[in-house]
Amino acid sequence: MKNEGEIKISTIGLNCPKPLIETRKALNKMELNQILIVEGDHRVSLDEIPQAMKDIGNEILSIDDQGDKWIIKIKKVI
């Protein structure tokens, strides 16, 4: 069952800066305390997205690096 407080986006196949742009667009549509789950495969974005989220004040809940893809969970707190 999907949690109403979670939104999932896929950035698989997208290269920089598109995964970060899509992450920011999704967060802008979300309510405070909702969770964004971002799935991707662009290696640079695996470092870039968490850093950008920390810089603007959102909380990184987890980073799951599965080798060929990754999943980042972000809590919108600002």
C-alpha positions in Angstrom: 0.0 0.0 0.0 1.3 3.4 -0.9 1.8 5.9 1.8 -0.1 9.2 1.1 2.9 11.1 2.5 5.3 9.6 -0.1 5.8 10.7 -3.7 8.0 8.7 -6.1 9.8 9.9 -9.2 12.1 8.2 -11.6 15.0 9.9 -13.2 16.4 6.8 -14.8 18.0 7.6 -18.1 18.4 11.3 -17.4 21.7 13.1 -17.2 22.8 16.2 -15.2 21.3 18.5 -14.4 17.9 16.9 -15.2 17.6 14.6 -12.1 18.2 17.6 -9.8 15.7 19.7 -11.7 13.1 17.0 -11.6 13.7 16.5 -7.8 13.3 20.2 -7.2 10.1 20.4 -9.3 8.6 17.5 -7.4 9.5 19.1 -4.0 7.9 22.4 -5.0 4.6 20.6 -5.5 4.8 18.8 -2.1 3.5 19.6 1.3 5.8 19.9 4.4 6.8 16.6 5.9 6.0 14.5 2.8 8.7 12.1 1.6 10.1 12.2 -1.9 11.6 9.0 -3.3 13.9 9.7 -6.2 15.2 6.7 -8.3 18.0 7.3 -10.8 21.0 5.9 -12.5 23.2 8.9 -13.2 26.2 8.6 -10.9 27.0 12.3 -10.6 23.4 13.0 -9.4 23.9 10.5 -6.6 26.2 13.0 -5.0 24.7 16.2 -6.4 21.1 15.7 -5.2 21.8 15.0 -1.5 24.2 17.9 -1.4 21.7 20.3 -2.9 19.0 19.1 -0.6 21.2 19.7 2.5 22.1 23.1 1.1 18.5 24.2 0.9 17.5 22.6 4.2 15.6 19.4 3.4 16.4 16.2 5.2 18.0 13.2 3.5 16.4 10.1 5.1 18.4 7.5 3.2 20.6 6.8 0.2 20.5 3.3 -1.3 23.2 2.8 -3.9 22.4 -0.4 -5.7 25.2 -0.2 -8.2 23.3 0.2 -11.5 20.7 2.5 -9.9 20.2 4.4 -6.7 17.2 5.5 -4.5 17.3 8.7 -2.4 14.6 9.4 0.2 14.1 13.1 1.0 11.8 14.7 3.6 10.5 18.1 2.7 11.1 20.2 5.8 11.2 23.7 4.3 
